[in-house]
Amino acid sequence: MDNYPNALPLTRKVLRVLLVLNPVFGVFIAILLIASFLAGDWVAKALSEHPEPIGSKLITGMRLIMIMGIFAVPIAQLVLRRLAAIVETVRVGDPFVIVNAARLQTIAWAMLSLEVLHFIIGSVASAYSTDTHPLDIDRDFSVTRLLAVLLCFVLARVFEHGARMRDDLQGTV
């Protein structure tokens, strides 16, 4: 019984789009980083909403955040690829396989890594902000994001247990 017949095809389409957009965003961040070295004043002016010149401290902070943003791209791509592979096993009707447990475990670690990176980016923004040019990037702790990470770790174990039980049952028949 399929209560949500469009959910899986929609999920597959969204994941395909995100798998393309994520590296594109990474390229844009890399271009912005390179531009900050080649035309630093122009980039600073473009990113600032204040007419006063931006100091080198703030530009350094922005560059560090861009570098960390670039590091986040392959981690996010890893999550998206693993999730797409899990969705594909659901589509073919066999999601409770050991490989999906490993995929969920990888997703959980990657999401935890992204959460740590989020905190570091927020800390850099706070450290490099100035009174006239604050870098307004949130570094607050999120219970929701932590619960998502924990949920992935738990689901990894559930999938592993379910796959082993199914294998045991097939071995006894």
C-alpha positions as CSV (number, residue, x, y, z in Angstrom):
1,M,0.0,0.0,0.0
2,D,1.5,3.2,-1.2
3,N,0.0,6.2,0.7
4,Y,2.4,8.7,-1.0
5,P,2.9,7.5,-4.6
6,N,4.6,10.7,-5.7
7,A,7.0,11.0,-2.8
8,L,9.7,8.7,-4.1
9,P,9.8,10.1,-7.7
10,L,9.8,13.6,-6.4
11,T,12.7,12.8,-4.0
12,R,14.7,11.3,-6.8
13,K,14.2,14.4,-8.9
14,V,15.1,16.7,-6.1
15,L,18.3,14.7,-5.3
16,R,19.3,14.8,-9.0
17,V,19.0,18.6,-9.0
18,L,20.9,19.0,-5.8
19,L,23.7,16.7,-7.0
20,V,24.2,19.1,-9.9
21,L,23.6,22.4,-7.9
22,N,25.9,21.5,-5.0
23,P,29.1,21.5,-7.1
24,V,28.0,24.5,-9.0
25,F,27.7,26.4,-5.8
26,G,31.1,25.2,-4.8
27,V,32.5,26.5,-8.1
28,F,30.8,29.9,-7.5
29,I,32.4,30.0,-4.0
30,A,35.8,29.2,-5.5
31,I,35.4,31.9,-8.1
32,L,34.5,34.4,-5.4
33,L,37.5,33.3,-3.3
34,I,39.8,33.8,-6.3
35,A,38.2,37.1,-7.1
36,S,38.8,38.2,-3.5
37,F,42.5,38.0,-4.1
38,L,42.5,39.4,-7.6
39,A,39.9,42.2,-7.0
40,G,39.6,42.3,-3.3
41,D,38.2,45.8,-3.0
42,W,35.5,45.1,-5.6
43,V,34.5,41.8,-3.9
44,A,34.4,43.5,-0.5
45,K,32.3,46.4,-1.8
46,A,29.9,43.9,-3.5
47,L,29.5,41.9,-0.4
48,S,29.1,44.8,2.0
49,E,26.0,46.9,2.6
50,H,28.0,49.7,4.2
51,P,29.7,52.5,2.2
52,E,32.8,52.5,4.4
53,P,35.8,50.5,3.2
54,I,36.2,47.0,4.6
55,G,39.4,46.2,6.5
56,S,41.8,43.4,5.8
57,K,40.7,41.6,9.0
58,L,37.2,41.2,7.7
59,I,38.4,40.2,4.2
60,T,40.5,37.5,5.8
61,G,37.5,36.2,7.7
62,M,35.4,36.2,4.6
63,R,38.1,34.2,2.7
64,L,38.4,31.7,5.6
65,I,34.6,31.2,5.4
66,M,34.7,30.7,1.7
67,I,37.5,28.1,2.1
68,M,35.3,26.2,4.6
69,G,32.4,26.5,2.3
70,I,34.4,24.9,-0.4
71,F,35.3,22.1,2.0
72,A,31.6,21.6,2.8
73,V,30.7,20.9,-0.9
74,P,32.3,17.4,-1.1
75,I,30.8,16.5,2.3
76,A,27.4,17.5,1.1
77,Q,27.9,15.7,-2.2
78,L,28.7,12.6,-0.2
79,V,25.5,12.8,1.7
80,L,23.5,13.5,-1.5
81,R,25.1,10.5,-3.3
82,R,24.5,8.1,-0.5
83,L,20.9,9.3,0.0
84,A,20.3,8.9,-3.8
85,A,21.6,5.3,-3.6
86,I,19.3,4.5,-0.7
87,V,16.3,6.0,-2.5
88,E,17.2,3.8,-5.5
89,T,17.1,0.7,-3.3
90,V,13.7,1.8,-2.1
91,R,12.6,2.2,-5.7
92,V,13.6,-1.3,-6.6
93,G,11.9,-2.7,-3.5
94,D,14.9,-3.8,-1.4
95,P,16.0,-1.1,1.0
96,F,16.9,-3.3,4.0
97,V,20.4,-4.3,2.8
98,I,23.6,-4.0,4.8
99,V,25.0,-1.5,2.3
100,N,22.2,1.0,3.2
101,A,23.1,0.7,6.8
102,A,26.7,1.7,5.9
103,R,25.3,4.5,3.7
104,L,23.3,5.8,6.6
105,Q,26.3,5.6,8.9
106,T,28.3,7.6,6.4
107,I,25.5,10.2,6.1
108,A,25.4,10.5,9.9
109,W,29.2,11.1,10.2
110,A,29.1,13.6,7.2
111,M,26.2,15.5,8.8
112,L,28.0,15.6,12.0
113,S,31.1,17.0,10.1
114,L,28.9,19.6,8.5
115,E,27.5,20.6,11.9
116,V,31.1,21.0,13.3
117,L,32.0,23.0,10.2
118,H,28.9,25.2,10.7
119,F,30.1,26.0,14.2
120,I,33.6,26.7,13.0
121,I,32.3,29.1,10.3
122,G,30.1,30.9,12.9
123,S,33.2,31.2,15.2
124,V,35.3,32.6,12.4
125,A,32.5,35.1,11.5
126,S,32.3,36.2,15.1
127,A,36.1,36.5,15.5
128,Y,36.6,38.5,12.2
129,S,33.5,40.7,12.4
130,T,33.9,44.4,13.1
131,D,31.4,46.8,14.6
132,T,30.9,48.6,11.3
133,H,30.9,45.4,9.2
134,P,29.6,42.4,11.1
135,L,29.7,39.0,9.5
136,D,26.2,37.9,10.4
137,I,26.5,34.1,10.4
138,D,24.7,32.1,13.0
139,R,26.8,29.6,15.0
140,D,24.0,28.7,17.4
141,F,23.5,25.2,18.5
142,S,20.5,23.5,16.9
143,V,18.7,20.7,18.6
144,T,17.0,19.9,15.3
145,R,20.3,19.4,13.5
146,L,21.6,17.3,16.3
147,L,18.5,15.1,16.3
148,A,18.8,14.6,12.6
149,V,22.4,13.4,13.1
150,L,21.3,11.0,15.9
151,L,18.4,9.8,13.8
152,C,20.7,8.8,11.0
153,F,23.0,6.9,13.4
154,V,19.9,5.1,14.9
155,L,18.4,4.4,11.4
156,A,21.8,2.9,10.4
157,R,21.5,0.4,13.2
158,V,17.9,-0.3,12.4
159,F,18.7,-1.0,8.7
160,E,21.7,-3.2,9.7
161,H,19.5,-5.2,12.2
162,G,16.7,-5.5,9.6
163,A,19.0,-6.6,6.9
164,R,20.7,-9.2,9.2
165,M,17.3,-10.5,10.3
166,R,16.1,-10.8,6.7
167,D,19.3,-12.7,5.8
168,D,18.9,-15.0,8.7
169,L,15.2,-15.6,7.8
170,Q,16.2,-16.4,4.2
171,G,18.9,-18.7,5.4
172,T,16.4,-20.8,7.4
173,V,13.8,-21.1,4.6
